[in-house]
């Protein structure tokens, strides 16, 4: 349990597995409503022992500073700043032993690094935050990894790759995932629908996530996984029925029961009512607006691979979606603002990266190393001033005229946008009980004769390293080739 000195004791009984990504494993403490983000490392393939690396905590200090200095000004109260806490090797080894059976087999090539001296502590945002424990009703949490919510319009996109302007990255990536055997069936979810700001399209996207969550949707109940993908397949009929039965206790009275043809458990009123509450939370606009809002002018777009076919919602002349945008200050809106800082697409950024590498190798001048550095940490005030400037020049398809300063800024901005492209949204929802009163809670919504408390936050905001730019570029080329061959 976490102490007031910022340390974690060796008792692992109260910690449970919550999830993991490529670099970190997350465990949750249901007593303290805290989560710990633990650093992972590769297993040594020869000795099956962990790499002998001792972490001083400097990398975590920089993660905290990045959240405070760069992300907080752009994403506001949707994010919580992590706190560094000390951990012992005994605790980490015990966590490794306890969590092995809980982890997906595809993740077992990495393990928690027992040489780490620190972990990152955060509130458990699968519960309401600010925390609310006055109700006896369960807290549901929807975790959505929305991915990239816009189609690129960069002049750097080559004519033979125009498909990128019509079909979103996520929908193109699906075909590679199927080819490689990552998933057994293509998802009909499209991020462009979710980010459209149109309630009908957004709910269509949520329904597609329910049908085939892959790693883009999980539902928790009181901090425990209730619904999500298992292995490579989508949830079974029994799992869908189980979700409906659970939600039916608190959401069935939210809308009028309609006599319709039974299309399955996910289409029943309780589940659809639950999605209506999720939608209200996604569309809620906080008073604080994104400082990037002034740079936003594009209406919502339409991905040609989306299964959404309500033609009455589209302009009959151009085929484009009628002007509709997310409410300013809504959680998806602030994410989209940061995502769209990438105005060059990987094509233009790769050219900037090559320019940077060539200019660095051609000079021995070390008088301004910070100005040449692509990865965090760098001088945040100057960077944010340029990011927020409405007069930032557009770099056309001519890398020769680009200065080193401009190339560095564009690459840093692309990496920042990449963080937003890979983030997750946590929506915690608690039904009000029959004798409860929620008037003092800041975020409530009403559906039918029920009231729900909710909170929304953004997580999974790790920095992206510039060393991956070449990998991004090659993957992008591969996706275009695969999709053009269909």
C-alpha positions in Angstrom: 0.0 0.0 0.0 1.3 3.5 -0.8 2.6 5.4 2.1 2.8 9.1 2.8 6.5 9.1 1.9 5.8 8.1 -1.7 6.9 4.5 -1.2 5.1 1.2 -2.0 5.5 -1.6 0.6 6.2 -5.3 -0.3 2.6 -6.5 0.3 1.2 -7.6 -3.1 -2.1 -9.1 -1.9 -4.1 -5.9 -2.6 -2.8 -5.4 -6.1 -4.5 -6.8 -9.1 -3.7 -6.9 -12.8 -5.3 -4.1 -14.8 -3.6 -4.1 -18.2 -0.4 -3.4 -20.1 1.1 -1.9 -23.2 4.5 -2.4 -24.9 6.5 -0.6 -22.3 4.5 -0.7 -19.1 2.3 -3.0 -16.9 -0.5 -1.5 -14.9 -1.7 -2.9 -11.5 -4.6 -1.6 -9.4 -5.2 -1.4 -5.7 -8.9 -1.6 -4.9 -8.4 -0.4 -1.3 -6.6 2.8 -2.1 -8.1 3.3 -5.6 -4.6 3.8 -7.0 -2.9 2.3 -10.0 0.8 1.7 -10.5 2.5 1.9 -13.9 5.5 -0.5 -13.8 8.4 -0.4 -16.3 8.8 -3.6 -18.4 11.9 -5.1 -20.1 12.7 -8.0 -22.4 13.6 -11.3 -21.0 17.1 -12.5 -21.8 16.4 -15.3 -24.4 19.6 -17.2 -23.4 19.1 -17.2 -19.6 15.4 -16.4 -19.2 16.5 -13.7 -16.8 15.8 -10.0 -17.0 18.2 -7.5 -18.5 20.6 -6.2 -15.9 19.7 -2.6 -16.1 19.4 -0.3 -13.1 17.0 2.6 -13.5 17.7 5.8 -11.6 14.2 7.1 -12.3 15.4 9.9 -14.6 13.2 8.6 -17.4 10.1 8.7 -15.2 11.0 12.2 -14.0 11.0 13.3 -17.6 7.6 11.6 -18.2 6.1 13.5 -15.2 7.6 16.8 -16.5 6.3 16.1 -20.0 2.8 15.6 -18.6 3.1 18.8 -16.5 4.8 21.0 -19.1 3.4 19.9 -22.5 0.3 17.8 -22.1 -1.4 19.5 -19.2 -1.6 22.9 -21.0 -3.1 21.2 -24.1 -5.4 18.6 -22.5 -6.3 20.4 -19.3 -8.2 18.6 -16.5 -8.7 15.5 -18.6 -5.3 14.3 -17.5 -3.9 13.5 -14.1 -0.2 14.1 -13.4 1.5 10.9 -12.2 3.6 10.8 -9.0 6.8 8.9 -8.7 6.9 6.3 -5.9 9.7 4.1 -4.7 9.4 0.4 -5.2 11.5 -2.5 -4.1 12.9 -5.4 -6.1 11.1 -7.8 -3.8 7.7 -6.1 -4.6 8.4 -6.1 -8.3 9.4 -9.8 -8.3 6.3 -10.7 -6.3 4.2 -8.8 -8.8 5.8 -10.7 -11.7 5.0 -14.0 -10.0 1.4 -13.0 -9.2 0.5 -11.5 -12.5 2.0 -14.1 -14.9 -1.2 -16.1 -15.2 -3.3 -12.9 -15.7 -1.3 -11.6 -18.7 -2.0 -12.2 -22.4 0.4 -14.8 -23.8 1.5 -12.4 -26.5 2.9 -10.1 -23.8 4.9 -12.7 -21.9 8.1 -12.0 -23.9 8.5 -9.0 -21.6 8.3 -8.8 -17.8 8.3 -6.2 -15.1 11.9 -4.9 -14.6 12.8 -5.8 -11.0 15.8 -3.4 -11.2 13.5 -0.4 -11.5 13.7 1.9 -8.4 10.4 3.8 -9.1 6.9 3.4 -10.5 4.4 5.9 -11.5 1.3 6.3 -9.3 -2.1 7.6 -10.5 -5.7 7.6 -9.3 -7.7 4.6 -10.5 -9.7 6.4 -13.1 -12.0 3.4 -13.6 -13.8 4.9 -10.6 -15.3 8.3 -10.5 -12.7 11.1 -10.1 -13.3 13.2 -8.1 -13.9 10.1 -6.1 -17.4 9.5 -5.0 -18.3 6.6 -2.6 -21.7 7.6 -1.3 -23.7 5.3 -3.6 -24.2 1.5 -3.2 -24.5 1.1 -7.0 -21.6 -0.2 -9.1 -19.2 1.9 -11.1 -18.9 1.0 -14.8 -15.9 2.2 -16.8 -15.5 2.2 -20.5 -12.0 2.3 -21.8 -11.7 3.4 -25.4 -8.6 3.7 -27.5 -10.0 5.8 -30.3 -6.9 6.1 -32.5 -6.5 8.7 -35.3 -9.6 10.8 -35.7 -8.9 12.6 -39.0 -8.0 12.0 -42.6 -4.7 13.7 -43.7 -4.8 16.5 -46.2 -1.0 17.1 -46.4 0.5 18.3 -49.7 3.3 15.9 -49.1 1.1 12.9 -49.8 2.1 11.4 -53.2 -0.5 10.9 -56.0 -0.1 7.1 -55.9 -1.0 7.3 -52.2 -4.1 9.4 -52.4 -6.0 6.6 -50.7 -4.8 8.0 -47.4 -7.0 11.0 -47.9 -10.1 8.8 -48.4 -9.5 5.8 -46.1 -8.3 6.3 -42.5 -5.2 4.8 -41.0 -7.1 2.5 -38.7 -9.3 1.0 -41.5 -6.2 0.4 -43.6 -4.3 -1.2 -40.7 -7.1 -3.7 -40.2 -6.1 -5.5 -43.4 -2.5 -5.9 -42.2 -3.7 -7.2 -38.8 -5.8 -9.8 -40.5 -3.0 -10.8 -42.8 -0.6 -11.2 -39.9 -3.1 -13.1 -37.8 -3.3 -10.5 -35.1 -7.1 -10.6 -35.3 -9.5 -13.1 -36.7 -12.0 -10.6 -38.2 -11.9 -7.1 -39.5 -13.5 -4.5 -37.2 -16.2 -2.2 -38.6 -15.2 0.5 -36.2 -13.9 3.6 -37.8 -12.4 6.5 -35.7 -13.6 9.1 -38.2 -17.2 8.2 -37.2 -16.4 8.5 -33.5 -14.7 11.8 -33.9 -17.4 13.2 -36.2 -19.4 15.0 -33.6 -22.6 13.6 -35.1 -24.4 11.5 -32.4 -25.8 8.9 -34.8 -22.4 8.3 -36.4 -20.7 8.2 -33.0 -23.2 5.7 -31.6 -22.7 3.6 -34.7 -19.0 3.6 -34.0 -19.6 2.6 -30.3 -21.8 -0.3 -31.4 -19.0 -1.5 -33.7 -16.6 -1.4 -30.8 -18.9 -3.5 -28.8 -19.4 -6.0 -31.6 -15.6 -6.4 -32.1 -13.6 -4.6 -29.4 -10.1 -5.8 -30.4 -7.8 -3.8 -28.2 -9.8 -0.6 -28.6 -12.5 -1.1 -26.0 -12.8 -2.7 -22.6 -15.6 -2.4 -20.0 -15.0 -2.6 -16.3 -17.3 -3.0 -13.3 -15.9 -1.8 -10.0 -12.4 -2.0 -11.4 -12.7 -5.6 -12.7 -12.9 -6.5 -16.4 -16.5 -7.1 -17.5 -16.2 -7.2 -21.2 -13.6 -7.1 -23.9 -11.7 -9.1 -26.5 -10.2 -12.4 -25.4 -7.3 -13.6 -27.6 -7.7 -13.0 -31.3 -11.5 -13.3 -31.4 -14.4 -11.0 -30.7 -16.6 -11.7 -27.6 -18.8 -14.8 -27.8 -22.6 -14.7 -27.8 -22.5 -15.9 -24.1 -20.2 -13.0 -23.2 -22.5 -10.5 -25.0 -25.5 -11.9 -23.1 -23.7 -11.7 -19.8 -22.9 -8.0 -20.5 -26.6 -7.3 -21.3 -27.7 -9.1 -18.1 -25.4 -7.0 -16.0 -26.3 -3.7 -17.5 -30.0 -4.5 -17.5 -30.0 -4.0 -13.7 -29.2 -0.3 -14.0 -29.9 0.9 -17.6 -33.0 -0.9 -18.8 -35.4 1.8 -17.4 -33.5 4.6 -19.2 -35.3 4.2 -22.4 -38.7 2.9 -23.3 -38.8 -0.8 -24.1 -39.6 -1.2 -27.8 -41.0 -4.3 -29.4 -38.4 -5.0 -32.1 -37.0 -8.0 -33.8 -34.3 -9.5 -31.5 -31.0 -8.7 -33.1 -28.9 -10.0 -30.3 -27.9 -9.1 -26.8 -25.9 -6.0 -27.8 -28.9 -4.4 -29.5 -31.2 -4.7 -26.5 -32.4 -1.6 -24.8 -30.2 -1.9 -21.7 -27.0 -2.0 -23.8 -28.2 0.7 -26.1 -29.1 2.9 -23.1 -25.7 2.3 -21.7 -24.2 3.5 -24.9 -26.4 6.6 -24.8 -24.9 7.5 -21.4 -21.4 6.9 -22.8 -22.3 9.2 -25.7 -23.5 11.9 -23.4 -20.2 11.7 -21.5 -18.2 11.9 -24.7 -20.1 15.0 -25.9 -20.0 16.8 -22.6 -18.1 20.1 -23.0 -16.1 21.3 -20.0 -15.8 25.1 -19.5 -12.1 25.0 -20.3 -11.5 25.0 -24.0 -8.5 23.6 -25.9 -5.9 26.4 -26.5 -5.6 24.9 -30.0 -9.2 25.5 -30.8 -8.4 28.6 -32.8 -6.5 26.4 -35.3 -9.5 24.1 -35.8 -11.7 24.8 -38.8 -12.3 21.6 -40.6 -15.7 20.0 -40.5 -16.0 16.3 -39.7 -14.8 13.9 -42.5 -16.0 10.6 -43.9 -13.9 7.5 -44.3 -14.8 5.5 -47.4 -14.2 2.2 -45.6 -16.7 3.0 -42.9 -19.9 1.0 -42.8 -21.9 4.0 -41.9 -24.2 4.6 -44.9 -26.8 7.1 -43.8 -26.7 9.0 -47.0 -29.3 11.5 -45.8 -26.7 12.9 -43.5 -24.4 13.7 -46.4 -24.3 16.5 -48.9 -25.8 15.2 -52.1 -23.4 17.4 -54.3 -20.0 16.8 -52.8 -20.5 13.6 -50.8 -18.9 15.3 -47.8 -20.4 15.2 -44.3 -22.4 18.3 -43.5 -20.6 20.7 -41.2 -20.6 19.2 -37.8 -17.9 19.3 -35.2 -17.3 17.9 -31.7 -18.4 20.3 -28.9 -15.5 22.5 -27.9 -13.9 21.2 -24.8 -15.3 17.7 -25.0 -12.8 14.9 -24.4 -12.6 13.8 -28.0 -12.3 17.4 -29.2 -9.2 18.2 -27.1 -7.6 14.9 -28.3 -8.3 15.7 -31.9 -6.8 19.2 -31.6 -3.5 17.7 -30.5 -3.7 14.9 -33.1 -4.1 17.4 -35.9 -0.9 19.2 -35.0 0.5 16.6 -37.5 -0.2 18.6 -40.6 2.6 17.1 -42.7 1.7 13.4 -42.5 4.5 10.9 -42.1 5.6 11.7 -45.7 6.5 15.3 -44.8 7.8 14.3 -41.4 10.1 11.7 -42.8 11.5 14.3 -45.2 12.1 16.6 -42.2 13.8 13.7 -40.3 16.1 13.0 -43.2 16.9 16.8 -43.4 17.7 16.8 -39.7 20.0 13.8 -39.9 21.8 15.2 -42.9 22.3 18.6 -41.4 23.5 17.2 -38.0 26.0 14.9 -39.7 27.3 17.7 -41.9 28.3 20.0 -39.0 30.5 19.7 -35.9 28.9 22.7 -34.2 27.8 21.7 -30.7 27.0 25.2 -29.5 23.2 24.5 -29.5 22.7 20.8 -28.9 19.3 21.5 -27.3 18.0 23.1 -30.4 18.9 20.1 -32.5 17.5 17.5 -30.1 14.3 15.9 -31.4 13.2 14.0 -28.3 12.0 15.2 -24.9 13.3 16.9 -22.8 13.7 20.3 -24.6 12.8 23.9 -23.8 9.0 23.6 -23.4 8.0 27.3 -23.4 9.4 28.1 -26.8 8.0 24.9 -28.2 4.5 25.6 -26.8 4.5 29.2 -28.1 5.1 27.9 -31.6 2.5 25.1 -31.2 -0.1 27.6 -30.1 0.8 30.2 -32.7 -1.9 30.8 -35.3 0.8 32.2 -37.7 2.9 29.1 -37.9 4.0 28.8 -41.6 2.9 25.9 -43.7 5.8 23.9 -45.0 5.2 23.0 -48.6 6.7 20.0 -50.4 10.2 21.4 -50.6 12.6 20.1 -47.9 15.5 22.0 -49.3 14.3 25.4 -48.1 13.5 24.1 -44.6 15.7 25.3 -41.8 17.1 23.1 -39.1 14.9 24.9 -36.5 11.7 24.3 -38.5 12.6 20.7 -39.1 13.2 20.1 -35.4 9.9 21.8 -34.5 7.9 19.8 -37.0 9.3 16.5 -35.8 8.7 17.4 -32.2 5.1 18.4 -33.0 4.6 15.1 -35.0 5.8 13.1 -31.9 3.4 15.1 -29.7 0.5 14.4 -32.1 1.6 10.7 -32.0 1.0 10.6 -28.2 -2.6 11.8 -28.8 -3.1 9.3 -31.6 -2.3 6.4 -29.3 -4.0 7.6 -26.1 -7.0 6.1 -24.3 -10.2 7.6 -22.9 -11.6 6.4 -19.6 -15.3 7.1 -18.9 -16.4 6.1 -15.4 -20.2 5.9 -15.0 -22.2 5.3 -11.8 -26.0 5.0 -11.7 -27.7 7.0 -9.0 -29.6 4.7 -6.6 -33.3 5.1 -5.7 -32.5 7.0 -2.5 -29.3 8.7 -3.6 -28.8 12.4 -4.4 -26.0 13.5 -6.7 -26.5 17.2 -6.8 -23.1 17.9 -5.5 -21.2 15.9 -8.1 -19.9 18.1 -10.9 -20.8 15.8 -13.8 -24.3 14.2 -14.1 -26.6 13.3 -17.0 -30.2 12.1 -17.2 -31.7 9.5 -19.4 -35.3 8.6 -18.9 -36.1 8.6 -15.2 -32.5 7.8 -14.2 -29.5 10.0 -13.2 -25.9 9.0 -13.8 -22.7 10.4 -12.4 -19.7 10.3 -14.7 -16.1 11.4 -15.2 -13.9 11.4 -18.2 -10.1 11.3 -18.5 -7.3 10.7 -20.9 -4.5 8.1 -20.2 -1.7 6.3 -22.0 0.1 9.5 -22.8 3.7 8.1 -23.2 6.2 10.1 -25.3 7.0 8.8 -28.8 10.7 8.5 -29.7 12.0 10.0 -33.0 13.8 6.7 -33.6 10.5 5.2 -34.7 10.0 7.6 -37.5 11.6 5.4 -40.1 9.5 2.5 -38.8 6.3 4.6 -39.1 7.3 5.6 -42.7 7.9 2.0 -43.8 4.7 0.8 -42.2 2.7 3.5 -43.9 4.1 2.5 -47.3 3.2 -1.1 -46.5 -0.4 -0.2 -45.6 -0.9 1.7 -48.8 0.4 -1.1 -50.9 -1.8 -3.7 -49.1 -4.9 -1.6 -49.4 -4.3 -0.6 -53.1 -4.0 -4.3 -53.9 -7.4 -5.2 -52.5 
